[in-house]
Amino acid sequence: MGDSAIILGYQAENDPQWRAKALTRDHKPESGPEMTRIQESGGKVVSKSGVPRVVWNRPRIGHKGPVRRSTHMDEIPFLAVARSLGKCIFTNISLWIGSMML
C-alpha cells in the first residue's frame, strides 16, 4: 500500500479557522533522504517515463538454480514509492536474508 497520508484537522482555542497538520511524510524515491537510504542498502532509483522508480533486481528469465554473484540480473524499474507494505518481495533477497534472525 502506498500513496497514503495522515492529515490532522484542528482548531486553535477561540479560532474559528480550521488548520491542517501533516502527521506523516511521503517516502518518494526522488527525495534526498529516501534516495540515500535506497542507495546505501544497495538499491537504485531510475526515471521511467519521467517518473522516478525503485529498481527491482531479479534473475534473468530462464535462470535455474541458486542466485550467485555471477547470475545475470535484470533491472526492472518498478515501484514509484520508496516504501510500501509489500516491499520485502522487492528488496534484494541477499540483503533481506542477511538481516533475518534465524
Jmol script that loads the backbone (N, CA, C; Angstrom):
load data "model"
ATOM      1  N   MET A   1       0.859  -1.148   0.000  1.00  0.00           N
ATOM      2  CA  MET A   1       0.000   0.000   0.000  1.00  0.00           C
ATOM      3  C   MET A   1       0.912   1.218   0.000  1.00  0.00           C
ATOM      4  N   GLY A   2       0.696   2.135  -0.901  1.00  0.00           N
ATOM      5  CA  GLY A   2       1.487   3.356  -0.958  1.00  0.00           C
ATOM      6  C   GLY A   2       0.584   4.540  -1.187  1.00  0.00           C
ATOM      7  N   ASP A   3       1.195   5.700  -1.311  1.00  0.00           N
ATOM      8  CA  ASP A   3       0.476   6.949  -1.552  1.00  0.00           C
ATOM      9  C   ASP A   3      -0.609   7.202  -0.519  1.00  0.00           C
ATOM     10  N   SER A   4      -0.317   6.944   0.740  1.00  0.00           N
ATOM     11  CA  SER A   4      -1.250   7.199   1.832  1.00  0.00           C
ATOM     12  C   SER A   4      -0.651   8.265   2.740  1.00  0.00           C
ATOM     13  N   ALA A   5      -1.500   9.105   3.292  1.00  0.00           N
ATOM     14  CA  ALA A   5      -1.025  10.152   4.199  1.00  0.00           C
ATOM     15  C   ALA A   5      -2.059  10.364   5.295  1.00  0.00           C
ATOM     16  N   ILE A   6      -1.592  10.893   6.420  1.00  0.00           N
ATOM     17  CA  ILE A   6      -2.490  11.233   7.523  1.00  0.00           C
ATOM     18  C   ILE A   6      -2.357  12.726   7.779  1.00  0.00           C
ATOM     19  N   ILE A   7      -3.477  13.414   7.724  1.00  0.00           N
ATOM     20  CA  ILE A   7      -3.537  14.853   7.981  1.00  0.00           C
ATOM     21  C   ILE A   7      -4.487  15.069   9.150  1.00  0.00           C
ATOM     22  N   LEU A   8      -4.048  15.838  10.144  1.00  0.00           N
ATOM     23  CA  LEU A   8      -4.876  16.147  11.303  1.00  0.00           C
ATOM     24  C   LEU A   8      -5.505  17.514  11.109  1.00  0.00           C
ATOM     25  N   GLY A   9      -6.824  17.576  11.181  1.00  0.00           N
ATOM     26  CA  GLY A   9      -7.523  18.862  11.136  1.00  0.00           C
ATOM     27  C   GLY A   9      -7.787  19.313  12.563  1.00  0.00           C
ATOM     28  N   TYR A  10      -7.481  20.584  12.860  1.00  0.00           N
ATOM     29  CA  TYR A  10      -7.674  21.069  14.227  1.00  0.00           C
ATOM     30  C   TYR A  10      -8.009  22.557  14.216  1.00  0.00           C
ATOM     31  N   GLN A  11      -8.550  23.002  15.333  1.00  0.00           N
ATOM     32  CA  GLN A  11      -8.839  24.416  15.540  1.00  0.00           C
ATOM     33  C   GLN A  11      -8.132  24.868  16.809  1.00  0.00           C
ATOM     34  N   ALA A  12      -7.477  26.021  16.732  1.00  0.00           N
ATOM     35  CA  ALA A  12      -6.881  26.601  17.934  1.00  0.00           C
ATOM     36  C   ALA A  12      -8.029  27.154  18.792  1.00  0.00           C
ATOM     37  N   GLU A  13      -7.795  27.248  20.084  1.00  0.00           N
ATOM     38  CA  GLU A  13      -8.821  27.745  21.001  1.00  0.00           C
ATOM     39  C   GLU A  13      -9.256  29.155  20.589  1.00  0.00           C
ATOM     40  N   ASN A  14     -10.554  29.390  20.538  1.00  0.00           N
ATOM     41  CA  ASN A  14     -11.157  30.686  20.171  1.00  0.00           C
ATOM     42  C   ASN A  14     -10.825  31.110  18.740  1.00  0.00           C
ATOM     43  N   ASP A  15     -10.530  30.179  17.883  1.00  0.00           N
ATOM     44  CA  ASP A  15     -10.239  30.488  16.479  1.00  0.00           C
ATOM     45  C   ASP A  15     -11.177  29.654  15.613  1.00  0.00           C
ATOM     46  N   PRO A  16     -12.047  30.299  14.835  1.00  0.00           N
ATOM     47  CA  PRO A  16     -12.988  29.533  14.001  1.00  0.00           C
ATOM     48  C   PRO A  16     -12.311  28.890  12.780  1.00  0.00           C
ATOM     49  N   GLN A  17     -11.095  29.287  12.481  1.00  0.00           N
ATOM     50  CA  GLN A  17     -10.371  28.786  11.303  1.00  0.00           C
ATOM     51  C   GLN A  17      -9.813  27.384  11.550  1.00  0.00           C
ATOM     52  N   TRP A  18     -10.108  26.455  10.642  1.00  0.00           N
ATOM     53  CA  TRP A  18      -9.534  25.110  10.718  1.00  0.00           C
ATOM     54  C   TRP A  18      -8.133  25.134  10.142  1.00  0.00           C
ATOM     55  N   ARG A  19      -7.258  24.367  10.718  1.00  0.00           N
ATOM     56  CA  ARG A  19      -5.873  24.246  10.256  1.00  0.00           C
ATOM     57  C   ARG A  19      -5.577  22.770   9.995  1.00  0.00           C
ATOM     58  N   ALA A  20      -4.537  22.540   9.238  1.00  0.00           N
ATOM     59  CA  ALA A  20      -4.145  21.158   8.912  1.00  0.00           C
ATOM     60  C   ALA A  20      -2.686  20.950   9.297  1.00  0.00           C
ATOM     61  N   LYS A  21      -2.423  19.771   9.836  1.00  0.00           N
ATOM     62  CA  LYS A  21      -1.050  19.405  10.189  1.00  0.00           C
ATOM     63  C   LYS A  21      -0.789  17.997   9.647  1.00  0.00           C
ATOM     64  N   ALA A  22       0.260  17.883   8.847  1.00  0.00           N
ATOM     65  CA  ALA A  22       0.634  16.570   8.307  1.00  0.00           C
ATOM     66  C   ALA A  22       1.264  15.741   9.423  1.00  0.00           C
ATOM     67  N   LEU A  23       0.766  14.524   9.627  1.00  0.00           N
ATOM     68  CA  LEU A  23       1.312  13.624  10.638  1.00  0.00           C
ATOM     69  C   LEU A  23       2.249  12.583  10.034  1.00  0.00           C
ATOM     70  N   THR A  24       2.273  12.512   8.710  1.00  0.00           N
ATOM     71  CA  THR A  24       3.165  11.590   8.019  1.00  0.00           C
ATOM     72  C   THR A  24       3.923  12.375   6.946  1.00  0.00           C
ATOM     73  N   ARG A  25       4.966  11.764   6.401  1.00  0.00           N
ATOM     74  CA  ARG A  25       5.662  12.389   5.284  1.00  0.00           C
ATOM     75  C   ARG A  25       5.792  11.365   4.167  1.00  0.00           C
ATOM     76  N   ASP A  26       5.811  11.875   2.948  1.00  0.00           N
ATOM     77  CA  ASP A  26       5.925  10.985   1.792  1.00  0.00           C
ATOM     78  C   ASP A  26       7.317  10.377   1.726  1.00  0.00           C
ATOM     79  N   HIS A  27       7.369   9.122   1.322  1.00  0.00           N
ATOM     80  CA  HIS A  27       8.642   8.440   1.111  1.00  0.00           C
ATOM     81  C   HIS A  27       8.845   8.280  -0.394  1.00  0.00           C
ATOM     82  N   LYS A  28       9.056   9.397  -1.061  1.00  0.00           N
ATOM     83  CA  LYS A  28       9.230   9.363  -2.508  1.00  0.00           C
ATOM     84  C   LYS A  28      10.679   9.013  -2.841  1.00  0.00           C
ATOM     85  N   PRO A  29      10.894   8.146  -3.842  1.00  0.00           N
ATOM     86  CA  PRO A  29      12.260   7.719  -4.155  1.00  0.00           C
ATOM     87  C   PRO A  29      13.177   8.876  -4.526  1.00  0.00           C
ATOM     88  N   GLU A  30      12.617   9.960  -5.079  1.00  0.00           N
ATOM     89  CA  GLU A  30      13.457  11.066  -5.528  1.00  0.00           C
ATOM     90  C   GLU A  30      13.847  12.035  -4.412  1.00  0.00           C
ATOM     91  N   SER A  31      13.246  11.894  -3.222  1.00  0.00           N
ATOM     92  CA  SER A  31      13.616  12.789  -2.118  1.00  0.00           C
ATOM     93  C   SER A  31      15.012  12.416  -1.612  1.00  0.00           C
ATOM     94  N   GLY A  32      15.760  13.408  -1.167  1.00  0.00           N
ATOM     95  CA  GLY A  32      17.139  13.202  -0.742  1.00  0.00           C
ATOM     96  C   GLY A  32      17.341  12.083   0.264  1.00  0.00           C
ATOM     97  N   PRO A  33      16.646  12.127   1.425  1.00  0.00           N
ATOM     98  CA  PRO A  33      16.851  11.076   2.430  1.00  0.00           C
ATOM     99  C   PRO A  33      16.469   9.672   1.935  1.00  0.00           C
ATOM    100  N   GLU A  34      15.392   9.569   1.160  1.00  0.00           N
ATOM    101  CA  GLU A  34      14.962   8.255   0.668  1.00  0.00           C
ATOM    102  C   GLU A  34      15.935   7.709  -0.367  1.00  0.00           C
ATOM    103  N   MET A  35      16.418   8.571  -1.283  1.00  0.00           N
ATOM    104  CA  MET A  35      17.360   8.099  -2.291  1.00  0.00           C
ATOM    105  C   MET A  35      18.650   7.624  -1.615  1.00  0.00           C
ATOM    106  N   THR A  36      19.108   8.356  -0.604  1.00  0.00           N
ATOM    107  CA  THR A  36      20.305   7.955   0.143  1.00  0.00           C
ATOM    108  C   THR A  36      20.085   6.612   0.814  1.00  0.00           C
ATOM    109  N   ARG A  37      18.921   6.431   1.470  1.00  0.00           N
ATOM    110  CA  ARG A  37      18.611   5.168   2.153  1.00  0.00           C
ATOM    111  C   ARG A  37      18.597   4.004   1.160  1.00  0.00           C
ATOM    112  N   ILE A  38      17.986   4.225   0.010  1.00  0.00           N
ATOM    113  CA  ILE A  38      17.886   3.178  -1.014  1.00  0.00           C
ATOM    114  C   ILE A  38      19.275   2.811  -1.531  1.00  0.00           C
ATOM    115  N   GLN A  39      20.087   3.823  -1.844  1.00  0.00           N
ATOM    116  CA  GLN A  39      21.426   3.567  -2.379  1.00  0.00           C
ATOM    117  C   GLN A  39      22.340   2.915  -1.346  1.00  0.00           C
ATOM    118  N   GLU A  40      22.234   3.328  -0.082  1.00  0.00           N
ATOM    119  CA  GLU A  40      23.069   2.737   0.961  1.00  0.00           C
ATOM    120  C   GLU A  40      22.728   1.270   1.225  1.00  0.00           C
ATOM    121  N   SER A  41      21.500   0.860   0.868  1.00  0.00           N
ATOM    122  CA  SER A  41      21.130  -0.541   1.049  1.00  0.00           C
ATOM    123  C   SER A  41      21.337  -1.349  -0.239  1.00  0.00           C
ATOM    124  N   GLY A  42      22.036  -0.759  -1.210  1.00  0.00           N
ATOM    125  CA  GLY A  42      22.357  -1.473  -2.439  1.00  0.00           C
ATOM    126  C   GLY A  42      21.335  -1.303  -3.540  1.00  0.00           C
ATOM    127  N   GLY A  43      20.350  -0.450  -3.337  1.00  0.00           N
ATOM    128  CA  GLY A  43      19.314  -0.230  -4.333  1.00  0.00           C
ATOM    129  C   GLY A  43      19.661   0.872  -5.308  1.00  0.00           C
ATOM    130  N   LYS A  44      18.716   1.176  -6.175  1.00  0.00           N
ATOM    131  CA  LYS A  44      18.930   2.140  -7.238  1.00  0.00           C
ATOM    132  C   LYS A  44      17.601   2.792  -7.589  1.00  0.00           C
ATOM    133  N   VAL A  45      17.653   4.074  -7.973  1.00  0.00           N
ATOM    134  CA  VAL A  45      16.461   4.794  -8.431  1.00  0.00           C
ATOM    135  C   VAL A  45      16.728   5.253  -9.854  1.00  0.00           C
ATOM    136  N   VAL A  46      15.800   4.964 -10.767  1.00  0.00           N
ATOM    137  CA  VAL A  46      15.912   5.410 -12.158  1.00  0.00           C
ATOM    138  C   VAL A  46      14.612   6.085 -12.555  1.00  0.00           C
ATOM    139  N   SER A  47      14.662   6.839 -13.637  1.00  0.00           N
ATOM    140  CA  SER A  47      13.463   7.506 -14.134  1.00  0.00           C
ATOM    141  C   SER A  47      12.913   6.713 -15.313  1.00  0.00           C
ATOM    142  N   LYS A  48      11.622   6.390 -15.244  1.00  0.00           N
ATOM    143  CA  LYS A  48      10.953   5.690 -16.351  1.00  0.00           C
ATOM    144  C   LYS A  48       9.754   6.538 -16.750  1.00  0.00           C
ATOM    145  N   SER A  49       9.758   7.026 -17.975  1.00  0.00           N
ATOM    146  CA  SER A  49       8.703   7.919 -18.482  1.00  0.00           C
ATOM    147  C   SER A  49       8.538   9.138 -17.579  1.00  0.00           C
ATOM    148  N   GLY A  50       9.642   9.638 -17.061  1.00  0.00           N
ATOM    149  CA  GLY A  50       9.623  10.832 -16.223  1.00  0.00           C
ATOM    150  C   GLY A  50       9.232  10.592 -14.779  1.00  0.00           C
ATOM    151  N   VAL A  51       9.021   9.330 -14.403  1.00  0.00           N
ATOM    152  CA  VAL A  51       8.626   9.004 -13.026  1.00  0.00           C
ATOM    153  C   VAL A  51       9.772   8.260 -12.345  1.00  0.00           C
ATOM    154  N   PRO A  52      10.308   8.813 -11.223  1.00  0.00           N
ATOM    155  CA  PRO A  52      11.364   8.092 -10.508  1.00  0.00           C
ATOM    156  C   PRO A  52      10.825   6.780  -9.935  1.00  0.00           C
ATOM    157  N   ARG A  53      11.568   5.700 -10.150  1.00  0.00           N
ATOM    158  CA  ARG A  53      11.130   4.385  -9.683  1.00  0.00           C
ATOM    159  C   ARG A  53      12.285   3.648  -9.027  1.00  0.00           C
ATOM    160  N   VAL A  54      11.943   2.851  -8.014  1.00  0.00           N
ATOM    161  CA  VAL A  54      12.925   1.996  -7.362  1.00  0.00           C
ATOM    162  C   VAL A  54      13.110   0.767  -8.231  1.00  0.00           C
ATOM    163  N   VAL A  55      14.356   0.390  -8.467  1.00  0.00           N
ATOM    164  CA  VAL A  55      14.676  -0.744  -9.344  1.00  0.00           C
ATOM    165  C   VAL A  55      14.552  -2.054  -8.581  1.00  0.00           C
ATOM    166  N   TRP A  56      13.942  -3.029  -9.231  1.00  0.00           N
ATOM    167  CA  TRP A  56      13.843  -4.387  -8.711  1.00  0.00           C
ATOM    168  C   TRP A  56      14.842  -5.231  -9.498  1.00  0.00           C
ATOM    169  N   ASN A  57      15.782  -5.847  -8.821  1.00  0.00           N
ATOM    170  CA  ASN A  57      16.753  -6.742  -9.465  1.00  0.00           C
ATOM    171  C   ASN A  57      16.230  -8.165  -9.354  1.00  0.00           C
ATOM    172  N   ARG A  58      16.072  -8.800 -10.500  1.00  0.00           N
ATOM    173  CA  ARG A  58      15.611 -10.183 -10.483  1.00  0.00           C
ATOM    174  C   ARG A  58      16.475 -11.000 -11.424  1.00  0.00           C
ATOM    175  N   PRO A  59      16.631 -12.291 -11.141  1.00  0.00           N
ATOM    176  CA  PRO A  59      17.404 -13.135 -12.058  1.00  0.00           C
ATOM    177  C   PRO A  59      16.750 -13.126 -13.439  1.00  0.00           C
ATOM    178  N   ARG A  60      17.583 -13.174 -14.456  1.00  0.00           N
ATOM    179  CA  ARG A  60      17.089 -13.187 -15.823  1.00  0.00           C
ATOM    180  C   ARG A  60      16.103 -14.328 -16.035  1.00  0.00           C
ATOM    181  N   ILE A  61      15.078 -14.075 -16.833  1.00  0.00           N
ATOM    182  CA  ILE A  61      14.070 -15.108 -17.120  1.00  0.00           C
ATOM    183  C   ILE A  61      14.763 -16.344 -17.682  1.00  0.00           C
ATOM    184  N   GLY A  62      14.409 -17.489 -17.172  1.00  0.00           N
ATOM    185  CA  GLY A  62      15.001 -18.746 -17.594  1.00  0.00           C
ATOM    186  C   GLY A  62      16.105 -19.221 -16.671  1.00  0.00           C
ATOM    187  N   HIS A  63      16.504 -18.359 -15.704  1.00  0.00           N
ATOM    188  CA  HIS A  63      17.562 -18.759 -14.766  1.00  0.00           C
ATOM    189  C   HIS A  63      17.075 -19.910 -13.907  1.00  0.00           C
ATOM    190  N   LYS A  64      17.935 -20.890 -13.716  1.00  0.00           N
ATOM    191  CA  LYS A  64      17.606 -22.018 -12.845  1.00  0.00           C
ATOM    192  C   LYS A  64      18.718 -22.145 -11.814  1.00  0.00           C
ATOM    193  N   GLY A  65      18.372 -22.573 -10.631  1.00  0.00           N
ATOM    194  CA  GLY A  65      19.374 -22.776  -9.592  1.00  0.00           C
ATOM    195  C   GLY A  65      19.501 -21.575  -8.675  1.00  0.00           C
ATOM    196  N   PRO A  66      20.466 -21.649  -7.758  1.00  0.00           N
ATOM    197  CA  PRO A  66      20.626 -20.566  -6.784  1.00  0.00           C
ATOM    198  C   PRO A  66      21.140 -19.283  -7.449  1.00  0.00           C
ATOM    199  N   VAL A  67      20.806 -18.152  -6.842  1.00  0.00           N
ATOM    200  CA  VAL A  67      21.288 -16.861  -7.333  1.00  0.00           C
ATOM    201  C   VAL A  67      22.666 -16.615  -6.724  1.00  0.00           C
ATOM    202  N   ARG A  68      23.635 -16.378  -7.601  1.00  0.00           N
ATOM    203  CA  ARG A  68      25.013 -16.118  -7.173  1.00  0.00           C
ATOM    204  C   ARG A  68      25.452 -14.762  -7.712  1.00  0.00           C
ATOM    205  N   ARG A  69      26.641 -14.329  -7.291  1.00  0.00           N
ATOM    206  CA  ARG A  69      27.168 -13.051  -7.797  1.00  0.00           C
ATOM    207  C   ARG A  69      27.288 -13.060  -9.310  1.00  0.00           C
ATOM    208  N   SER A  70      27.559 -14.219  -9.896  1.00  0.00           N
ATOM    209  CA  SER A  70      27.745 -14.317 -11.354  1.00  0.00           C
ATOM    210  C   SER A  70      26.409 -14.421 -12.108  1.00  0.00           C
ATOM    211  N   THR A  71      25.290 -14.543 -11.383  1.00  0.00           N
ATOM    212  CA  THR A  71      23.984 -14.661 -12.025  1.00  0.00           C
ATOM    213  C   THR A  71      23.638 -13.357 -12.746  1.00  0.00           C
ATOM    214  N   HIS A  72      23.251 -13.467 -14.014  1.00  0.00           N
ATOM    215  CA  HIS A  72      22.836 -12.278 -14.763  1.00  0.00           C
ATOM    216  C   HIS A  72      21.487 -11.800 -14.228  1.00  0.00           C
ATOM    217  N   MET A  73      21.432 -10.507 -13.903  1.00  0.00           N
ATOM    218  CA  MET A  73      20.225  -9.925 -13.317  1.00  0.00           C
ATOM    219  C   MET A  73      19.614  -8.905 -14.274  1.00  0.00           C
ATOM    220  N   ASP A  74      18.289  -8.839 -14.273  1.00  0.00           N
ATOM    221  CA  ASP A  74      17.573  -7.786 -14.998  1.00  0.00           C
ATOM    222  C   ASP A  74      17.200  -6.705 -14.003  1.00  0.00           C
ATOM    223  N   GLU A  75      17.345  -5.436 -14.406  1.00  0.00           N
ATOM    224  CA  GLU A  75      16.925  -4.318 -13.572  1.00  0.00           C
ATOM    225  C   GLU A  75      15.574  -3.835 -14.072  1.00  0.00           C
ATOM    226  N   ILE A  76      14.558  -3.977 -13.242  1.00  0.00           N
ATOM    227  CA  ILE A  76      13.195  -3.617 -13.606  1.00  0.00           C
ATOM    228  C   ILE A  76      12.795  -2.365 -12.831  1.00  0.00           C
ATOM    229  N   PRO A  77      12.611  -1.192 -13.504  1.00  0.00           N
ATOM    230  CA  PRO A  77      12.099  -0.017 -12.791  1.00  0.00           C
ATOM    231  C   PRO A  77      10.669  -0.327 -12.354  1.00  0.00           C
ATOM    232  N   PHE A  78      10.442  -0.422 -11.054  1.00  0.00           N
ATOM    233  CA  PHE A  78       9.190  -0.992 -10.591  1.00  0.00           C
ATOM    234  C   PHE A  78       8.373  -0.043  -9.720  1.00  0.00           C
ATOM    235  N   LEU A  79       8.761   0.133  -8.459  1.00  0.00           N
ATOM    236  CA  LEU A  79       7.949   0.907  -7.519  1.00  0.00           C
ATOM    237  C   LEU A  79       8.148   2.403  -7.686  1.00  0.00           C
ATOM    238  N   ALA A  80       7.059   3.162  -7.730  1.00  0.00           N
ATOM    239  CA  ALA A  80       7.130   4.626  -7.781  1.00  0.00           C
ATOM    240  C   ALA A  80       7.101   5.205  -6.375  1.00  0.00           C
ATOM    241  N   VAL A  81       7.036   4.342  -5.363  1.00  0.00           N
ATOM    242  CA  VAL A  81       7.134   4.768  -3.964  1.00  0.00           C
ATOM    243  C   VAL A  81       8.340   4.062  -3.367  1.00  0.00           C
ATOM    244  N   ALA A  82       8.964   4.694  -2.374  1.00  0.00           N
ATOM    245  CA  ALA A  82      10.173   4.120  -1.805  1.00  0.00           C
ATOM    246  C   ALA A  82       9.883   3.061  -0.752  1.00  0.00           C
ATOM    247  N   ARG A  83       8.720   3.121  -0.145  1.00  0.00           N
ATOM    248  CA  ARG A  83       8.361   2.144   0.883  1.00  0.00           C
ATOM    249  C   ARG A  83       6.909   1.733   0.672  1.00  0.00           C
ATOM    250  N   SER A  84       6.621   0.487   0.980  1.00  0.00           N
ATOM    251  CA  SER A  84       5.245   0.009   0.928  1.00  0.00           C
ATOM    252  C   SER A  84       5.150  -1.230   1.807  1.00  0.00           C
ATOM    253  N   LEU A  85       3.928  -1.650   2.102  1.00  0.00           N
ATOM    254  CA  LEU A  85       3.753  -2.815   2.965  1.00  0.00           C
ATOM    255  C   LEU A  85       4.307  -4.084   2.337  1.00  0.00           C
ATOM    256  N   GLY A  86       4.346  -4.146   1.024  1.00  0.00           N
ATOM    257  CA  GLY A  86       4.826  -5.344   0.356  1.00  0.00           C
ATOM    258  C   GLY A  86       6.251  -5.241  -0.125  1.00  0.00           C
ATOM    259  N   LYS A  87       7.023  -4.292   0.390  1.00  0.00           N
ATOM    260  CA  LYS A  87       8.347  -4.045  -0.166  1.00  0.00           C
ATOM    261  C   LYS A  87       9.334  -5.181   0.033  1.00  0.00           C
ATOM    262  N   CYS A  88       9.084  -6.080   0.980  1.00  0.00           N
ATOM    263  CA  CYS A  88      10.040  -7.167   1.232  1.00  0.00           C
ATOM    264  C   CYS A  88      10.273  -8.017  -0.003  1.00  0.00           C
ATOM    265  N   ILE A  89       9.257  -8.192  -0.827  1.00  0.00           N
ATOM    266  CA  ILE A  89       9.422  -9.036  -2.008  1.00  0.00           C
ATOM    267  C   ILE A  89      10.369  -8.397  -3.013  1.00  0.00           C
ATOM    268  N   PHE A  90      10.473  -7.064  -2.983  1.00  0.00           N
ATOM    269  CA  PHE A  90      11.261  -6.375  -3.987  1.00  0.00           C
ATOM    270  C   PHE A  90      12.634  -5.958  -3.468  1.00  0.00           C
ATOM    271  N   THR A  91      12.950  -6.281  -2.229  1.00  0.00           N
ATOM    272  CA  THR A  91      14.258  -5.984  -1.657  1.00  0.00           C
ATOM    273  C   THR A  91      15.231  -7.051  -2.128  1.00  0.00           C
ATOM    274  N   ASN A  92      16.477  -6.670  -2.348  1.00  0.00           N
ATOM    275  CA  ASN A  92      17.466  -7.685  -2.732  1.00  0.00           C
ATOM    276  C   ASN A  92      17.437  -8.797  -1.695  1.00  0.00           C
ATOM    277  N   ILE A  93      17.179  -9.995  -2.136  1.00  0.00           N
ATOM    278  CA  ILE A  93      16.968 -11.115  -1.226  1.00  0.00           C
ATOM    279  C   ILE A  93      18.185 -11.353  -0.342  1.00  0.00           C
ATOM    280  N   SER A  94      19.396 -11.131  -0.856  1.00  0.00           N
ATOM    281  CA  SER A  94      20.586 -11.360  -0.046  1.00  0.00           C
ATOM    282  C   SER A  94      20.655 -10.375   1.118  1.00  0.00           C
ATOM    283  N   LEU A  95      20.240  -9.119   0.908  1.00  0.00           N
ATOM    284  CA  LEU A  95      20.217  -8.143   1.998  1.00  0.00           C
ATOM    285  C   LEU A  95      19.168  -8.539   3.021  1.00  0.00           C
ATOM    286  N   TRP A  96      18.017  -9.010   2.541  1.00  0.00           N
ATOM    287  CA  TRP A  96      16.914  -9.371   3.418  1.00  0.00           C
ATOM    288  C   TRP A  96      17.291 -10.579   4.278  1.00  0.00           C
ATOM    289  N   ILE A  97      17.843 -11.615   3.658  1.00  0.00           N
ATOM    290  CA  ILE A  97      18.220 -12.819   4.401  1.00  0.00           C
ATOM    291  C   ILE A  97      19.340 -12.506   5.375  1.00  0.00           C
ATOM    292  N   GLY A  98      20.275 -11.654   4.966  1.00  0.00           N
ATOM    293  CA  GLY A  98      21.387 -11.305   5.833  1.00  0.00           C
ATOM    294  C   GLY A  98      20.963 -10.626   7.123  1.00  0.00           C
ATOM    295  N   SER A  99      19.824  -9.932   7.103  1.00  0.00           N
ATOM    296  CA  SER A  99      19.379  -9.222   8.311  1.00  0.00           C
ATOM    297  C   SER A  99      18.360 -10.023   9.112  1.00  0.00           C
ATOM    298  N   MET A 100      17.962 -11.209   8.627  1.00  0.00           N
ATOM    299  CA  MET A 100      16.964 -12.028   9.341  1.00  0.00           C
ATOM    300  C   MET A 100      17.588 -12.708  10.538  1.00  0.00           C
ATOM    301  N   MET A 101      16.801 -12.853  11.579  1.00  0.00           N
ATOM    302  CA  MET A 101      17.231 -13.641  12.728  1.00  0.00           C
ATOM    303  C   MET A 101      16.812 -15.079  12.462  1.00  0.00           C
ATOM    304  N   LEU A 102      17.754 -15.989  12.433  1.00  0.00           N
ATOM    305  CA  LEU A 102      17.406 -17.393  12.169  1.00  0.00           C
ATOM    306  C   LEU A 102      17.397 -18.187  13.450  1.00  0.00           C
TER     307      LEU A 102
END
end "model"
wireframe off; spacefill off
backbone 0.3
color backbone group
